Amino acid sequence: MSDLVAVVTGASRGLGAGLAATFAEHGLRLGLCARTEPSAPPGTGAVTARVDVTDAADLDRFASAVVDRFGRIDLWVNNAGVLEPIDFLADADVHALARHVDVNVTGMLLGSRTFARHVREREGTGVLVNMTSGAARTVYEGMAVYCASKAAVDMATEVVAREEAAHGLVAYAVAPGVVDTGMQALMRETPVERLPATGRFVALKEAEAFNSPAWVAEFLLDLVEGTRRPEDVVVRVPDER
């Protein structure tokens, strides 16, 4: 896979940094961006940048920089996202709600748009991965905006896959299951009055019942290798292996 070029947004920490590290181990050339400029995995040449995923021009400039360096982009992973506000919707801060939708929904749409336009401009297929969550189809009181934003990711992915199939783009919405990131830590720390399911996340930590970022990365690479059927639009990693 050493000839593949992958972009990962939200790559400065957590799942995004873990994906980048495993991709690098497989020899992929990388474009890594986040609100804080990511560090390239040791011994890896990568294009890194501070990018606002809610800014279409910023994303386009970053994609151009990756293409200028490596010639093309084969895999684009929209991983950037936020969890807060965690609260009953009636009590949530309106500015935090707007920011959440801007990052999780608009950021995903703009990243998908940038990659789709790139794939249209060159020969061959491209694989788009939008990171979703089991919260897209599970009711978590206190997480209305997160559940809604991930449901939006699922539907947008299906639409983009159908719109761009003729141009060689294949799109997947992938739920990585439970990964022990800062988001999980935040849910464990949230009072049960704001997140009634807090106990579930505490129990997962006690049992260390997590999927690793490396395992998720290997799953994505298997998707890329096996991408031949555009009708398989949405693929989700099970919540538990």
C-alpha positions in Angstrom: 0.0 0.0 0.0 3.0 2.3 -0.1 1.7 4.0 -3.2 -1.5 5.2 -1.5 -2.1 8.7 -0.3 -4.4 9.3 2.7 -5.8 12.4 4.2 -7.0 12.3 7.8 -8.8 15.3 9.4 -8.7 15.7 13.2 -5.3 14.0 13.2 -3.7 15.7 16.1 -4.9 13.4 18.8 -7.2 10.5 19.7 -8.5 8.2 16.9 -7.1 10.5 14.1 -3.5 10.3 15.4 -3.9 6.6 15.8 -5.1 6.2 12.3 -2.2 8.2 11.0 0.3 6.1 13.0 -1.0 2.8 11.6 -1.3 4.2 8.0 2.3 5.3 8.3 3.4 1.8 9.4 1.8 0.5 6.2 3.8 3.0 4.1 1.0 5.3 3.1 1.9 8.9 2.3 -0.1 11.2 4.5 -1.9 14.5 4.6 -2.8 15.3 8.3 -4.7 18.3 9.5 -6.5 19.5 12.6 -7.3 22.6 14.5 -3.8 22.2 16.0 -1.2 21.2 13.4 -0.6 17.5 13.8 2.8 15.9 14.2 3.8 13.5 11.5 4.4 9.9 12.7 8.1 9.3 13.4 10.1 8.6 10.2 7.2 9.5 8.0 7.1 12.3 5.4 3.7 13.9 5.6 1.9 17.2 4.7 0.7 18.6 8.0 -1.3 21.8 8.6 -3.6 23.6 10.9 -7.0 23.5 9.1 -10.5 24.7 10.0 -12.8 22.0 8.5 -15.7 24.5 8.5 -13.8 26.6 6.0 -14.1 25.3 2.4 -11.2 27.4 1.1 -9.0 26.2 3.9 -9.8 22.5 3.1 -9.2 23.1 -0.6 -5.8 24.7 0.0 -4.8 21.8 2.2 -5.9 19.2 -0.5 -4.0 21.1 -3.1 -0.9 21.0 -0.9 -1.2 17.3 -0.5 -1.7 16.8 -4.3 1.2 19.1 -5.0 3.4 16.9 -2.8 2.2 13.4 -3.6 0.3 13.8 -6.9 -3.1 12.6 -5.8 -5.3 11.6 -2.8 -6.7 8.0 -2.7 -8.3 7.9 0.7 -10.0 10.8 2.6 -11.0 10.2 6.2 -13.4 12.9 7.7 -12.5 12.2 11.3 -12.6 15.7 12.8 -15.5 16.1 15.3 -16.6 17.4 18.7 -18.8 15.8 21.4 -20.0 18.8 23.5 -22.4 20.0 24.5 -23.4 17.0 26.7 -26.7 18.1 28.2 -30.4 17.8 27.8 -31.3 19.8 24.7 -33.5 22.2 26.6 -30.5 23.1 28.8 -27.8 23.2 26.2 -25.9 26.3 25.3 -27.1 27.6 21.9 -23.6 28.6 20.8 -22.2 25.2 21.6 -25.0 23.6 19.7 -24.3 25.7 16.6 -20.5 25.0 16.9 -21.2 21.3 17.1 -23.3 21.2 14.0 -20.7 23.4 12.2 -17.9 21.0 12.9 -19.6 17.6 12.8 -22.0 18.2 9.9 -20.7 21.2 7.8 -17.1 20.0 8.3 -17.9 16.5 7.0 -19.9 17.9 4.1 -17.1 20.3 3.1 -14.4 17.6 3.4 -16.5 15.3 1.3 -17.0 18.0 -1.3 -13.3 18.8 -1.5 -12.4 15.1 -2.0 -15.2 14.5 -4.5 -14.1 17.4 -6.6 -10.5 16.0 -6.5 -11.6 12.5 -7.6 -13.5 14.0 -10.5 -10.3 15.7 -11.8 -8.2 12.5 -12.1 -8.4 8.9 -13.2 -9.1 6.0 -10.9 -11.2 5.4 -7.8 -11.2 7.3 -4.5 -12.4 6.1 -1.1 -14.2 8.5 1.2 -14.6 7.5 4.9 -16.9 9.5 7.1 -16.5 8.6 10.8 -19.9 8.0 12.3 -21.1 6.4 15.6 -23.5 4.0 17.1 -25.1 7.2 18.5 -26.5 7.8 15.0 -29.1 5.0 15.7 -29.1 4.8 19.5 -30.9 7.2 21.8 -28.6 8.8 24.4 -30.4 11.3 26.6 -28.1 14.3 27.0 -26.5 13.8 23.5 -29.2 15.0 21.2 -27.0 17.1 19.0 -24.3 14.3 18.8 -26.8 11.7 17.9 -28.4 14.0 15.3 -25.0 15.0 13.8 -23.9 11.4 13.3 -27.3 10.5 11.8 -26.6 13.3 9.3 -23.2 11.8 8.5 -24.8 8.4 7.7 -27.4 9.9 5.3 -24.9 12.4 3.6 -22.5 9.5 3.0 -25.2 7.5 1.2 -26.2 10.5 -0.9 -22.6 11.4 -1.9 -21.8 7.7 -2.8 -24.7 7.7 -5.2 -24.0 11.1 -6.6 -20.3 10.4 -7.2 -20.3 6.7 -8.2 -20.0 7.5 -11.9 -16.8 9.4 -11.1 -15.2 6.5 -9.2 -15.8 7.6 -5.7 -16.9 5.0 -3.1 -18.1 6.3 0.3 -18.4 4.6 3.6 -19.7 5.8 7.0 -17.7 3.8 9.5 -18.5 3.6 13.2 -15.3 2.6 15.0 -17.0 1.2 18.1 -15.9 2.3 21.5 -12.3 3.7 21.4 -10.7 5.1 24.5 -10.2 8.7 23.4 -10.7 12.0 25.1 -14.4 11.9 24.1 -14.8 8.7 26.1 -13.1 10.3 29.1 -15.4 13.3 28.9 -18.5 11.0 28.9 -17.2 9.1 31.9 -16.7 12.4 33.7 -20.2 13.9 32.9 -22.7 13.9 35.8 -25.5 11.4 35.4 -28.0 14.3 35.6 -26.7 15.5 32.2 -25.9 12.1 30.7 -27.9 9.2 32.2 -25.8 6.6 30.3 -22.6 7.7 32.1 -22.5 4.4 34.0 -22.3 2.5 30.8 -19.1 4.3 29.7 -17.6 3.9 33.2 -18.2 0.2 33.0 -16.6 0.0 29.6 -13.5 1.6 31.0 -13.4 -0.8 34.0 -13.6 -3.7 31.6 -11.2 -2.1 29.1 -13.7 -3.1 26.4 -12.3 -0.9 23.7 -11.4 -1.1 20.1 -7.9 0.2 19.4 -7.2 3.0 16.8 -4.8 0.5 15.1 -7.6 -2.0 14.7 -9.9 0.6 13.2 -7.1 1.7 10.8 -6.6 -1.9 9.7 -10.3 -2.2 9.0 -10.2 1.0 6.9 -7.2 -0.4 4.9 -9.2 -3.6 4.3 -12.0 -1.4 2.9 -9.6 0.3 0.6 -8.2 -2.9 -0.7 -11.6 -4.5 -1.2 -13.4 -1.5 -2.7 -15.1 -2.9 -5.8 -18.8 -2.6 -5.0 -20.2 1.0 -4.9 -23.6 -0.4 -3.8 -22.0 -1.2 -0.4 -22.4 2.4 0.6 -22.4 2.3 4.4 -20.2 0.0 6.4 -20.1 0.1 10.2 -17.6 -1.5 12.5 -19.5 -3.3 15.2 -19.5 -1.7 18.6 -17.8 -4.7 20.2 -15.7 -7.3 18.4 
